């Protein structure tokens, strides 16, 4: 299951136990409380622009992608994650 940002839910350590995925949770993944939002900003942006995923956007990756960082990742890991997910969405 691919999220709007190109992450694969099946590769997530909490998928199935703590989280049923962005689509199932309407953009409110289990980690959302860490960023203090009602919905994931990436999910919300796709929703507002009526995109199935960020791959439909000409600004991919945008500022939101770089600002929305998993606190458990280093800066280098975050950039690597952004690049990997962008590649997935552009090749979809």
Secondary structure, 3 states (H helix, E strand, C coil): CECCCCCEHHHCCCECCCECCCCCCCCCCHHHHHCCCCCCHHHHHHHHCCCCCHHHCCCCCCHHHHHCCCCCCCHHHHHHHHHHHHHHHHCC
